Amino acid sequence: MKTLALAMAAAATLVFTAPSFAASAPDRVQLAQADVTVKKVTRSEDGMRKKVVIRHREGGERRMHREVRMHRDYGRHEGWRHRHHDGRRVVIIKKYGGLLIIDEVQTGWGRTGESMFGISYWEVEPDVMTFAKGMANGIPIGATIATPEVAASYKSQTFSTFGGNPITAVAALAVIRYIEEKQLVKNAKEVGSYFRSKLEELKNKYSFIGDVRGMGLMQALELIHPDKSPNPQAVAAVFEKTREFGLLIGKGGLWGQTIRFAPPMCITQADADFLLEVLDEAFSTL
């Protein structure tokens, strides 16, 4: 069985399975060992979504077309109000024998402020979940969990030079225990809500901020031109100014037009105020 993996909302990967895939056009790409022809890629006028039409051949002449809408950035605000759409996608995937694999590398361990894991908001149950980064607070680690049915189906022998490292495992347990004891999930919700409200104030103050989105301590600001098009140049200029004040931040978006915030989960309101003050100063220079 070959697989085709497509990235979906909430940093999730939906894995499709089918008896065979055969490419029939020159624009061939390989995804998870499958030959797939990407026939059409379109983007709406506002650039918010893209549509991919994929064609494959089963049993010679039979063709199946699938359209998959993919959100540009994780956590777009209106997306949270349409969780049932993702539930419908999962039902379709299950119908064709697929698996739902959720990547919690960034959203896991309480960052979103309501639950330990980001997938909890989407009312679907994953078959496989993956973790890293925040699980051990910087010490290299990765983890994968799966349902008993999926885990039992893997019969191949595994090998890892550093797998099962006891020092790393102890560090991860200590970090998870600290998150629970210090109520950092609650902190992510409370400080994240405060931070979000202040980001909204900045949006009202500066017309080049087109959108604020995210949850908990995972937030984003999208910078735009007067015609609403993405403005990655403004992001680059802001980064130079914030760097002068000792604040390093990241970016995202299809065009690098989105400022991303994922501060330490132990951040305080005073820390958030410093970040906001630096941002305000940097925005004032644009």
C-alpha positions in Angstrom: 0.0 0.0 0.0 1.5 3.3 -1.0 0.6 6.5 0.8 0.0 10.1 0.0 0.5 12.6 2.8 -1.0 16.1 2.7 -0.5 18.8 5.4 -3.8 20.0 6.8 -5.0 22.4 9.5 -3.7 22.4 13.0 -0.3 21.1 11.9 -1.9 17.7 11.1 -1.0 15.3 8.4 -3.7 13.2 6.8 -2.3 10.0 5.3 -4.3 8.5 2.4 -3.9 4.9 1.3 -4.8 3.5 -2.0 -3.9 0.3 -4.0 -1.8 2.1 -6.6 -0.7 5.5 -7.8 0.6 6.1 -11.3 1.7 9.5 -12.6 0.5 10.5 -16.1 1.9 13.9 -16.6 5.4 15.5 -16.5 4.7 17.5 -13.3 5.4 14.6 -11.0 6.2 14.8 -7.4 6.9 12.1 -4.9 5.2 12.1 -1.5 5.8 9.2 0.9 7.0 6.9 -1.9 3.9 7.7 -4.1 4.0 9.0 -7.6 1.4 11.7 -7.8 0.5 14.2 -10.5 -0.4 17.7 -9.2 -2.8 18.9 -11.9 -3.8 22.3 -10.6 -2.7 24.7 -7.8 -4.8 27.8 -7.3 -5.0 30.5 -4.7 -7.9 32.8 -3.9 -7.6 36.5 -4.4 -6.9 37.2 -0.8 -4.3 34.4 -0.7 -5.9 32.8 2.3 -6.3 29.3 0.9 -4.9 27.2 -1.9 -6.6 24.3 -3.7 -4.7 21.3 -4.9 -6.4 19.0 -7.4 -4.6 15.6 -7.5 -5.1 12.9 -10.1 -4.2 9.3 -9.9 -5.1 6.2 -11.8 -6.5 3.0 -10.3 -6.9 -0.1 -12.3 -6.0 1.5 -15.6 -8.7 4.0 -16.5 -10.5 4.9 -13.3 -9.5 8.3 -12.1 -10.3 10.0 -8.8 -10.1 13.7 -8.2 -9.7 15.2 -4.7 -9.7 18.8 -3.7 -8.1 19.7 -0.4 -8.3 23.1 1.1 -5.3 24.0 3.2 -5.1 27.0 5.6 -2.1 29.2 5.0 -1.2 29.6 8.6 -2.0 27.6 11.7 -4.7 29.1 13.9 -6.5 31.5 11.6 -9.3 32.8 13.7 -12.3 31.9 11.7 -10.9 28.3 11.5 -11.6 27.8 15.2 -15.3 28.3 14.5 -15.5 25.5 11.9 -14.0 22.5 13.6 -16.7 20.3 12.3 -15.2 20.7 8.8 -12.1 18.9 9.9 -14.2 16.1 11.4 -15.8 15.6 8.0 -12.4 15.4 6.4 -11.4 12.7 8.8 -14.6 10.7 8.1 -13.7 10.8 4.4 -10.1 9.7 5.1 -11.2 6.8 7.3 -13.6 5.7 4.6 -10.7 5.2 2.2 -8.6 3.4 4.9 -6.4 6.4 5.9 -4.8 7.4 9.1 -4.8 10.8 10.9 -1.3 11.7 12.1 -1.1 14.8 14.3 2.2 16.8 14.6 2.2 18.4 18.1 5.8 19.5 17.9 4.8 23.2 18.5 1.3 22.9 19.8 1.9 20.2 22.4 2.3 20.3 26.1 -0.1 23.2 26.9 1.1 26.0 24.7 -2.4 26.7 23.3 -3.7 27.4 26.9 -6.7 25.2 27.2 -5.4 21.7 26.8 -2.1 19.8 26.7 -2.5 19.2 23.0 -3.7 21.3 20.1 -5.7 18.6 18.5 -8.1 18.7 21.5 -9.9 21.6 19.9 -10.8 19.9 16.7 -13.1 17.1 18.0 -11.3 14.3 16.2 -9.3 11.4 17.5 -5.8 10.9 15.9 -4.3 7.5 15.1 -0.7 8.7 15.6 0.7 11.8 17.4 4.3 13.1 17.3 6.2 15.3 19.8 9.6 17.0 20.2 11.0 20.4 21.2 9.0 21.5 24.2 8.8 18.0 25.6 12.3 18.3 27.1 12.8 22.1 27.1 15.6 22.1 24.5 17.2 18.7 25.1 17.0 16.8 21.8 14.0 14.4 21.9 11.3 13.1 19.8 8.3 10.9 20.6 5.6 9.1 18.7 2.5 7.5 20.2 -0.2 5.5 18.3 -3.4 3.6 18.9 -2.9 -0.1 19.8 -4.1 -1.1 16.4 -1.7 1.1 14.5 1.2 0.2 16.8 0.6 -3.5 16.5 0.5 -3.4 12.8 4.2 -2.3 12.6 6.1 -5.6 12.4 9.5 -4.4 11.1 12.6 -4.3 13.4 13.6 -0.8 14.6 17.0 0.5 15.3 18.2 3.8 16.8 21.6 4.7 18.1 20.3 7.2 20.6 16.8 5.8 21.1 15.7 5.3 24.6 18.5 7.6 26.0 17.8 7.5 29.8 19.2 11.1 30.5 16.9 12.6 27.8 13.9 10.6 29.1 14.5 11.8 32.6 14.7 15.4 31.4 11.4 15.0 29.5 9.7 13.6 32.5 11.0 16.5 34.6 9.8 19.1 32.1 6.3 17.6 31.9 6.2 17.4 35.7 7.2 21.0 36.0 4.5 22.1 33.5 1.9 20.3 35.6 3.2 21.5 39.0 3.7 25.1 38.0 0.3 25.2 36.1 1.9 26.4 32.9 -1.1 25.5 30.8 -3.1 27.9 32.9 -0.4 30.5 32.6 -0.4 30.1 28.8 -4.1 30.8 28.8 -4.0 33.8 31.2 -0.9 35.5 29.9 -1.8 34.5 26.3 -5.2 36.1 26.6 -3.6 39.3 28.0 -1.0 39.3 25.2 -3.6 38.7 22.6 -5.7 41.6 23.8 -2.7 43.9 23.5 -1.9 42.6 20.0 -5.5 43.5 19.0 -4.8 47.0 20.3 -1.7 47.3 18.1 -3.8 46.2 15.2 -6.3 49.0 15.9 -3.4 51.4 16.1 -1.4 50.4 12.9 -3.3 49.9 9.6 -0.5 47.7 8.2 -1.5 44.9 10.7 -4.0 43.0 8.8 -4.8 40.1 11.2 -4.2 38.8 14.6 -4.7 35.0 15.2 -3.7 32.2 17.4 -4.4 30.6 20.8 -2.7 30.9 24.2 1.1 31.5 23.9 1.0 30.8 20.1 0.0 34.0 18.4 0.7 35.8 15.1 0.4 39.2 13.5 0.1 39.5 9.7 1.5 42.6 8.1 0.0 43.9 4.8 0.3 46.6 2.2 -2.5 49.2 1.8 -4.0 47.0 -0.9 -4.2 44.1 1.6 -1.4 42.1 -0.1 1.2 40.5 2.1 4.1 42.7 3.3 7.2 40.6 4.1 9.4 43.7 3.7 7.7 45.3 6.8 8.3 42.1 8.7 12.0 42.3 7.9 12.2 45.9 8.9 10.5 45.1 12.2 12.9 42.3 12.9 15.9 44.6 12.6 14.4 47.1 15.1 13.3 44.4 17.6 16.8 42.9 17.4 18.3 46.3 18.4 16.3 46.0 21.6 17.4 42.5 22.3 14.2 40.8 21.2 14.3 38.0 18.6 11.1 36.8 17.0 10.2 34.5 14.2 8.1 34.7 11.0 5.8 32.5 9.0 3.2 32.7 6.2 3.5 31.7 2.6 5.3 35.0 1.8 7.0 35.6 5.2 4.5 38.3 6.0 3.5 36.9 9.4 5.2 37.6 12.8 5.0 34.5 15.0 5.1 34.5 18.8 5.8 31.3 20.8 7.5 32.6 24.0 8.5 30.4 26.9 5.4 29.0 28.7 6.7 30.5 32.0 6.5 34.0 30.6 5.0 36.6 32.9 2.7 39.6 32.2 5.7 41.8 32.7 7.6 39.9 30.1 4.7 40.3 27.7 4.7 44.0 28.4 8.3 44.3 27.4 7.7 42.4 24.2 4.7 44.6 23.4 6.7 47.8 24.2 9.4 46.8 21.8 6.9 45.9 19.1 5.1 49.2 19.4 8.4 51.0 19.1 9.4 49.0 16.0 6.0 49.5 14.4 6.2 53.3 15.0 9.2 53.4 12.7 7.5 51.9 9.6 
